[in-house]
Amino acid sequence: MEKYKALVKGAERDMMALMSKARGGKTQEERHKQFDYWVKRGEIRKAVNHLVTTESGVLLMPDDVDAKSGKLVSEVLEEKHPDPTTPEVKDLPKFEEVPELPGIHISAEVIARTAKKLSGSGGPSGVQGLDLKRWLLGYKGASENLRQAMGVLANWLANDKVPWARYRALMSGRLVAIHKNPGVRPVGIGDAIRRFIAKCILEVTKGEAVLACGSDQLCAGLQNGCESGIHAMHKLFEEMRLEEFWGFLLIDARNAFNEGN
């Protein structure tokens, strides 16, 4: 029993050391102030994550050195994002028939309902999700005018052929580097306005997408699709569990051997 206690205490010491490093040496009072700040802003998830933070997920600066490759983080990000290339026309798929694109209407009610769900960090513009939410809902007449303008923008993007330059500006993102321990994980943060418009379009079209895709696409028919996927994998497992190529037979043999000993 004493050996187990020593093992547990050693694990606790290692974890506390990792958490202390991830928190950047902040005192308990400083962490409490940061927790209080995020709670008052309504970012409950970020506040809780701050209290239980581990070393994974630490942001890296461009001048930091990647321990895995020995290169600067900025150089690693450049390698992970090569220059874009323009596809050739011959490489694009051809279709004999193209279905007509039905128009959608994003009303002021959809704008207001979707705004309540906004969250997340700011993209290139620096506007965070909670800031945009407050602008859309918290200033009476000014917010109503902003909701109408956002509705016009969303309907234009969803129904018309928009010049590529305007799409490019809206789709730009803020690139950040996350410590993968070891390595660098690039994460692109889209602009809050673009995320909001996407949520509005999904709010209007998700019902038809679920009906059209059924269980073929789990991302579109999530409620029924997941259950269907589970049943399909269970059936496949029962059919193939004795096939040596699939590896299930070896697993069963190992289990039988362990039970026998």
Secondary structure in CASP SS format (residue, H / E / C, confidence):
PFRMAT SS
TARGET T0000
AUTHOR 0000-0000-0000
METHOD secondary structure of the structure
MODEL  1
M C 1.00
E H 1.00
K H 1.00
Y H 1.00
K H 1.00
A H 1.00
L H 1.00
V H 1.00
K H 1.00
G H 1.00
A H 1.00
E H 1.00
R H 1.00
D H 1.00
M H 1.00
M H 1.00
A H 1.00
L H 1.00
M H 1.00
S H 1.00
K H 1.00
A H 1.00
R C 1.00
G C 1.00
G C 1.00
K C 1.00
T C 1.00
Q H 1.00
E H 1.00
E H 1.00
R H 1.00
H H 1.00
K H 1.00
Q H 1.00
F H 1.00
D H 1.00
Y H 1.00
W H 1.00
V H 1.00
K H 1.00
R C 1.00
G C 1.00
E C 1.00
I H 1.00
R H 1.00
K H 1.00
A H 1.00
V H 1.00
N H 1.00
H H 1.00
L H 1.00
V C 1.00
T C 1.00
T C 1.00
E C 1.00
S C 1.00
G C 1.00
V C 1.00
L E 1.00
L E 1.00
M C 1.00
P C 1.00
D C 1.00
D C 1.00
V E 1.00
D C 1.00
A C 1.00
K C 1.00
S C 1.00
G C 1.00
K C 1.00
L E 1.00
V H 1.00
S H 1.00
E H 1.00
V H 1.00
L H 1.00
E H 1.00
E H 1.00
K H 1.00
H C 1.00
P C 1.00
D C 1.00
P C 1.00
T C 1.00
T C 1.00
P C 1.00
E C 1.00
V H 1.00
K H 1.00
D H 1.00
L C 1.00
P C 1.00
K C 1.00
F C 1.00
E C 1.00
E C 1.00
V C 1.00
P C 1.00
E C 1.00
L C 1.00
P C 1.00
G C 1.00
I C 1.00
H C 1.00
I C 1.00
S C 1.00
A H 1.00
E H 1.00
V H 1.00
I H 1.00
A H 1.00
R H 1.00
T H 1.00
A H 1.00
K C 1.00
K C 1.00
L C 1.00
S C 1.00
G C 1.00
S C 1.00
G C 1.00
G C 1.00
P C 1.00
S C 1.00
G C 1.00
V C 1.00
Q C 1.00
G H 1.00
L H 1.00
D H 1.00
L H 1.00
K H 1.00
R H 1.00
W H 1.00
L H 1.00
L H 1.00
G C 1.00
Y C 1.00
K H 1.00
G H 1.00
A H 1.00
S H 1.00
E H 1.00
N H 1.00
L H 1.00
R H 1.00
Q H 1.00
A H 1.00
M H 1.00
G H 1.00
V H 1.00
L H 1.00
A H 1.00
N H 1.00
W H 1.00
L H 1.00
A H 1.00
N H 1.00
D C 1.00
K C 1.00
V C 1.00
P C 1.00
W H 1.00
A H 1.00
R H 1.00
Y H 1.00
R H 1.00
A H 1.00
L H 1.00
M H 1.00
S C 1.00
G E 1.00
R E 1.00
L E 1.00
V E 1.00
A E 1.00
I E 1.00
H E 1.00
K C 1.00
N C 1.00
P C 1.00
G C 1.00
V E 1.00
R E 1.00
P E 1.00
V E 1.00
G E 1.00
I E 1.00
G E 1.00
D C 1.00
A H 1.00
I H 1.00
R H 1.00
R H 1.00
F H 1.00
I H 1.00
A H 1.00
K H 1.00
C H 1.00
I H 1.00
L H 1.00
E H 1.00
V H 1.00
T H 1.00
K H 1.00
G H 1.00
E H 1.00
A H 1.00
V H 1.00
L H 1.00
A H 1.00
C H 1.00
G C 1.00
S C 1.00
D C 1.00
Q C 1.00
L C 1.00
C C 1.00
A C 1.00
G C 1.00
L H 1.00
Q H 1.00
N H 1.00
G H 1.00
C H 1.00
E H 1.00
S H 1.00
G H 1.00
I H 1.00
H H 1.00
A H 1.00
M H 1.00
H H 1.00
K H 1.00
L H 1.00
F H 1.00
E H 1.00
E H 1.00
M H 1.00
R C 1.00
L C 1.00
E C 1.00
E H 1.00
F H 1.00
W H 1.00
G C 1.00
F H 1.00
L H 1.00
L H 1.00
I H 1.00
D H 1.00
A H 1.00
R H 1.00
N H 1.00
A H 1.00
F H 1.00
N H 1.00
E H 1.00
G H 1.00
N C 1.00
END
